[in-house]
Amino acid sequence: MSDNFKKLGSILTSSILAKVGLPVILVVVAILGFLVIIVASILGSDMGGGGKIDGGGKELSEQVLRWEDQIQDALDEHGLDDKYMPVLLAILQQESGGDALATTGDIFQASESKCGEIGCINDPNESIDQAVKHFKNNVEAANGNQEVAIASYNFGNGFAQWTQKNHDNEWSIDIAIEFSQHMMEKVENPDNYTCLRQEAKKHDACYGDILYVSTIKQYLPGSDRDSSDVNFAGDLNNPLNSVVVTSNFGYRVSPGDGVGSTDHKGIDFDCVGGTTPILAAGDGQVVVSENNSGGYGKMVIIKHDVGFYTHYAHMSALSVDKNDFVKSGDKLGVCGSTGDSTGAHLHFETKSELWGGQQNPRDFLDLPPSIF
């Protein structure tokens, strides 16, 4: 800064002090400081709620819900926000298999986080207390990102530290796979780790559960944002302008030398990769739009009504984002062969749950016979 600017600043400061007075300026500074704290608090709160955590609304078992009061007591004792109650109930559903009474007492499978080994907790209340403490540590380590915190409940807090360093404190299935592979490279005896998921085997990602967050999300409350914005009358239209069925719903011989399920959860339509537009079969809200590592490839799921979804898989490109509202016939993407696919086609499902409850699409669409 030049001497002239310094002199000008000194003159202006003296002039303001002379006209306004030091006490008034101190009050103004204090008010401004208070406002800064408020704004920072608001922003911090918003940032602390990071992580796209919309749920699938899958029902919790009665054996899980009966522990809600005890979990609330632990939340209060450890100073964890009540907003995490649905997450902890969903974790309990997963860890107990929905039947907490059938466990050995460690209903949250919290022993390892407390003792470094399985089996040191055999009392449900101790398990709840440790689970809440563990999850609070996860939330703090994840800087409030709920998806990272949930993944850390399964992987350990090392996941939060690793993703902050390598992925800007974000979670995705691909990031979970990468972390699992990273940990598998570090363990002394990789053969001691059995893959919890079939999808993890092909990635050599058997450390922890790469689909843990997705599983927990299934049991979180779903969004109500579509209640007044979707006008679904119950009718579906074909998801392509011209339909040719190449594989029916149900049992089939696995195509492509084992690539493709023998228990086919949908119907396959022929289409031209990179060219044929994939269309919404009805009005609804996009609840999933992603490149899925579990075999579906680039995919979209639309929620049309409570307990009714359509699923579009293996696309080469996506044209919609999660939470978009679509009308019947709107373009969702372009035909492709991403994921576990033997060639360009559209895999189409109709189902009652976000990740399950598949039904034969022929019950909802007027379709020609399969050509195979």
C-alpha positions in Angstrom: 0.0 0.0 0.0 1.4 3.5 -0.9 2.0 6.3 1.6 -0.8 8.3 -0.1 -3.3 5.5 0.5 -2.2 5.2 4.1 -2.6 8.9 4.7 -6.1 8.9 3.1 -7.1 6.0 5.3 -5.9 7.8 8.4 -7.8 11.0 7.4 -11.0 9.1 6.7 -10.8 7.1 10.0 -10.2 10.3 12.0 -13.1 12.0 10.2 -15.5 9.1 11.0 -14.5 8.9 14.6 -14.9 12.6 15.0 -18.4 12.7 13.6 -19.8 9.4 14.9 -17.9 8.7 18.1 -16.1 5.7 19.2 -18.9 4.2 21.3 -21.3 4.1 18.4 -18.7 2.5 16.2 -18.1 -0.2 18.8 -21.8 -0.9 18.9 -22.0 -1.2 15.1 -19.0 -3.5 15.1 -20.6 -5.7 17.8 -23.8 -5.9 15.8 -22.0 -6.8 12.6 -20.0 -9.5 14.5 -23.2 -10.9 15.9 -24.8 -11.1 12.4 -21.7 -12.8 11.1 -22.0 -15.5 13.8 -25.7 -16.0 13.0 -25.0 -16.4 9.2 -22.0 -18.7 9.9 -24.2 -20.8 12.2 -26.9 -21.1 9.5 -24.4 -22.0 6.8 -22.7 -24.4 9.2 -26.0 -26.1 9.9 -26.8 -26.4 6.2 -23.3 -27.8 5.5 -23.6 -30.2 8.5 -26.7 -31.8 6.9 -24.7 -32.7 3.8 -25.2 -36.0 2.0 -28.2 -36.7 -0.3 -30.1 -39.0 2.1 -33.6 -39.4 0.5 -35.0 -42.8 1.5 -37.0 -45.6 0.0 -39.7 -45.7 2.7 -39.3 -49.5 3.2 -41.2 -50.6 6.4 -39.3 -51.3 9.6 -40.1 -54.4 11.6 -42.0 -54.2 14.9 -39.0 -55.8 16.6 -36.9 -52.8 15.5 -39.5 -50.1 16.4 -39.8 -51.5 19.9 -36.4 -50.1 20.7 -37.2 -46.5 19.7 -37.6 -45.2 23.3 -34.2 -46.6 24.3 -32.5 -45.2 21.3 -34.1 -41.8 22.1 -32.7 -42.0 25.6 -29.2 -42.6 24.2 -29.6 -39.7 21.7 -30.4 -37.4 24.6 -27.6 -38.7 26.8 -24.9 -38.3 24.1 -26.2 -35.0 22.7 -27.0 -36.4 19.2 -29.7 -34.6 17.2 -33.1 -36.3 17.0 -33.0 -36.1 13.2 -30.7 -39.2 13.3 -33.3 -41.4 14.9 -34.6 -42.7 11.4 -31.0 -43.5 10.4 -30.3 -45.4 13.6 -33.5 -47.4 13.3 -32.6 -48.2 9.7 -29.1 -49.3 10.9 -30.8 -51.5 13.6 -33.0 -53.0 10.9 -30.0 -54.0 8.8 -27.7 -55.1 11.7 -30.3 -57.2 13.4 -32.0 -58.5 10.2 -35.2 -57.0 11.4 -35.4 -59.4 14.4 -33.5 -57.9 17.3 -34.7 -60.7 19.7 -33.0 -63.3 17.6 -29.5 -61.8 18.2 -27.2 -62.6 21.0 -27.9 -59.2 22.6 -25.6 -57.0 20.4 -28.6 -55.8 18.4 -26.6 -53.1 16.6 -23.5 -55.3 16.1 -21.6 -52.6 18.0 -19.0 -54.8 19.7 -16.2 -54.3 17.2 -16.5 -50.5 17.5 -16.1 -50.8 21.3 -13.7 -53.7 21.7 -12.0 -54.2 18.4 -13.6 -57.6 18.1 -16.9 -59.3 17.8 -18.8 -60.6 20.8 -17.9 -58.4 23.7 -21.5 -56.9 24.0 -24.4 -59.2 24.9 -26.9 -56.7 26.3 -29.3 -54.7 24.0 -29.1 -51.5 26.1 -25.3 -51.6 26.0 -25.4 -52.2 22.3 -27.7 -49.2 21.8 -25.5 -47.0 23.9 -22.4 -48.0 22.0 -24.1 -47.7 18.6 -25.2 -44.1 19.3 -21.7 -43.1 20.5 -20.1 -44.8 17.5 -22.5 -43.1 15.1 -22.0 -39.7 16.8 -18.2 -40.2 16.2 -19.0 -41.0 12.6 -21.1 -37.9 12.1 -18.3 -35.7 13.6 -15.6 -37.4 11.5 -17.8 -37.0 8.4 -18.3 -33.2 9.1 -22.1 -33.9 9.1 -22.3 -35.7 5.8 -24.9 -38.4 6.6 -24.0 -40.7 3.7 -20.3 -40.7 4.7 -21.3 -41.2 8.4 -23.5 -44.2 7.5 -20.7 -45.8 5.4 -18.3 -45.1 8.3 -20.6 -47.1 10.7 -19.8 -50.1 8.5 -16.3 -49.3 7.3 -15.1 -47.5 10.4 -14.1 -43.8 10.8 -11.1 -44.4 8.6 -13.5 -44.1 5.7 -14.5 -40.6 6.6 -10.8 -39.5 6.8 -10.0 -41.3 3.6 -12.9 -39.8 1.6 -12.1 -36.3 2.9 -8.6 -36.7 1.5 -9.5 -38.3 -1.8 -13.1 -37.4 -2.6 -14.0 -34.1 -1.0 -16.0 -35.8 1.8 -18.5 -37.4 -0.7 -20.0 -40.9 -0.8 -21.0 -43.0 -3.8 -21.1 -46.7 -4.5 -18.0 -46.3 -6.7 -16.2 -44.5 -3.8 -17.2 -47.3 -1.4 -15.8 -49.9 -3.9 -12.5 -48.0 -4.2 -12.2 -47.8 -0.4 -12.9 -51.5 0.1 -10.3 -52.3 -2.6 -7.9 -50.0 -0.8 -8.4 -51.8 2.5 -8.2 -55.2 0.9 -4.7 -54.3 -0.3 -3.7 -53.5 3.3 -5.1 -56.5 5.2 -2.6 -59.3 6.0 -4.9 -62.2 5.0 -7.4 -61.2 2.3 -8.7 -64.7 2.1 -10.2 -64.3 5.5 -12.7 -61.8 4.1 -15.9 -63.3 2.6 -17.8 -61.0 0.3 -21.1 -60.0 1.8 -22.5 -59.1 -1.6 -22.3 -60.9 -4.9 -21.7 -57.6 -6.6 -18.5 -57.0 -4.5 -16.8 -60.2 -5.7 -16.2 -59.0 -9.3 -14.6 -55.8 -7.9 -12.4 -57.6 -5.3 -14.1 -55.3 -2.8 -14.9 -57.7 0.1 -13.8 -55.4 2.9 -17.0 -54.2 4.6 -20.3 -53.8 2.7 -20.0 -51.7 -0.5 -23.8 -51.4 -0.6 -24.3 -50.6 3.1 -25.5 -47.0 2.5 -27.9 -48.0 -0.3 -29.4 -50.7 2.0 -29.8 -48.3 4.9 -31.5 -45.7 2.6 -34.2 -48.3 1.7 -35.5 -48.0 5.3 -35.4 -44.2 5.6 -38.6 -42.2 5.2 -39.3 -41.3 1.6 -39.8 -37.8 0.3 -43.3 -36.4 0.1 -42.4 -33.8 -2.5 -44.2 -35.7 -5.2 -47.6 -35.8 -3.5 -48.9 -32.6 -5.2 -46.7 -32.6 -8.3 -47.5 -35.9 -9.8 -50.8 -36.7 -11.6 -50.5 -40.5 -12.2 -53.7 -42.1 -13.3 -52.5 -45.6 -13.1 -51.9 -46.2 -16.8 -48.4 -46.8 -18.3 -47.2 -46.3 -21.9 -44.4 -48.2 -23.5 -41.0 -46.9 -22.7 -39.9 -46.9 -26.4 -41.7 -45.5 -29.5 -41.5 -49.0 -31.1 -41.2 -52.1 -28.9 -39.7 -55.5 -29.6 -39.5 -57.8 -26.5 -36.2 -59.8 -26.5 -36.5 -61.3 -23.0 -39.5 -61.9 -20.8 -40.0 -61.6 -17.0 -39.1 -64.6 -14.8 -36.9 -67.6 -15.2 -34.6 -67.8 -18.3 -31.3 -69.2 -19.4 -28.6 -66.7 -18.5 -27.5 -64.9 -21.7 -23.9 -64.0 -22.5 -22.1 -66.9 -20.9 -23.4 -66.2 -17.4 -23.7 -62.4 -17.7 -27.3 -61.7 -16.8 -29.7 -63.1 -14.2 -31.5 -66.4 -14.6 -34.3 -64.9 -12.5 -35.1 -62.0 -14.7 -36.7 -59.2 -12.8 -38.0 -57.2 -15.8 -38.5 -57.3 -19.5 -35.8 -56.5 -22.1 -36.6 -54.4 -25.2 -34.5 -54.2 -28.3 -33.1 -50.7 -29.1 -30.2 -49.1 -31.0 -27.3 -48.1 -28.7 -26.5 -44.4 -28.6 -29.6 -43.6 -30.7 -33.0 -44.8 -29.4 -34.5 -42.5 -26.8 -35.8 -44.1 -23.6 -39.1 -42.6 -22.5 -40.9 -42.3 -19.2 -43.7 -44.8 -19.0 -45.9 -42.5 -16.9 -46.0 -39.3 -14.8 -43.8 -39.3 -11.7 -40.7 -38.1 -9.9 -37.2 -39.4 -10.6 -35.9 -40.9 -7.4 -32.7 -42.5 -8.8 -30.5 -41.4 -11.7 -27.1 -42.8 -11.6 -24.4 -45.0 -13.0 -25.1 -48.1 -10.9 -22.2 -50.4 -10.2 -24.4 -53.3 -9.2 -25.1 -54.4 -12.8 -27.8 -52.0 -14.0 -25.3 -49.5 -15.5 -26.7 -46.1 -16.3 -30.2 -46.2 -14.9 -33.3 -44.3 -13.8 -36.1 -45.1 -11.4 -39.3 -43.2 -11.4 -41.8 -43.1 -8.5 -45.3 -42.9 -9.9 -47.3 -43.4 -6.7 -47.0 -44.8 -3.2 -45.7 -48.3 -3.7 -45.3 -48.1 -7.5 -42.0 -47.5 -9.5 -40.6 -48.1 -13.0 -37.0 -48.9 -13.6 -35.0 -48.2 -16.8 -31.5 -49.7 -17.1 -28.3 -50.1 -19.2 -28.6 -46.7 -20.9 -25.7 -45.0 -22.6 -26.6 -41.5 -21.4 -29.0 -40.0 -18.9 -31.2 -37.0 -19.6 -32.8 -36.4 -16.2 -31.6 -35.8 -12.6 -32.7 -37.1 -9.3 -35.8 -35.3 -8.0 -36.9 -34.1 -11.5 -40.6 -34.4 -12.3 -41.4 -36.1 -15.6 -44.4 -36.6 -17.7 -45.3 -39.8 -19.7 -43.2 -39.8 -22.9 -40.5 -37.5 -21.5 -37.0 -38.6 -22.6 -35.0 -40.2 -19.7 -31.9 -41.1 -21.6 -30.5 -43.1 -24.6 -30.4 -46.8 -25.2 -27.1 -48.5 -24.3 -25.3 -51.5 -23.0 -23.8 -50.3 -19.7 -23.5 -52.5 -16.6 -23.9 -56.2 -16.9 -25.2 -56.3 -20.4 -24.6 -58.5 -23.5 -25.6 -55.9 -26.0 -27.7 -52.7 -26.5 -31.1 -53.1 -25.0 -33.5 -51.5 -22.4 -34.1 -53.5 -19.2 -37.4 -52.3 -17.8 -39.0 -53.2 -14.4 -42.3 -52.4 -12.7 -42.1 -52.8 -8.9 -43.7 -52.0 -5.5 -40.5 -51.0 -3.8 -37.5 -48.8 -4.7 -35.1 -51.8 -4.7 -37.5 -54.7 -4.8 -41.0 -56.0 -5.3 -40.7 -56.6 -9.0 -43.8 -57.5 -10.9 -44.3 -58.6 -14.5 -44.4 -55.5 -16.7 -46.9 -57.3 -18.9 -49.5 -56.7 -16.2 -49.2 -53.0 -16.9 -48.3 -52.8 -20.6 -49.8 -54.0 -23.8 -46.8 -55.9 -25.3 -46.1 -58.3 -28.2 -44.7 -61.7 -27.5 -41.0 -62.1 -27.0 -39.0 -62.8 -30.2 -36.8 -65.3 -28.3 
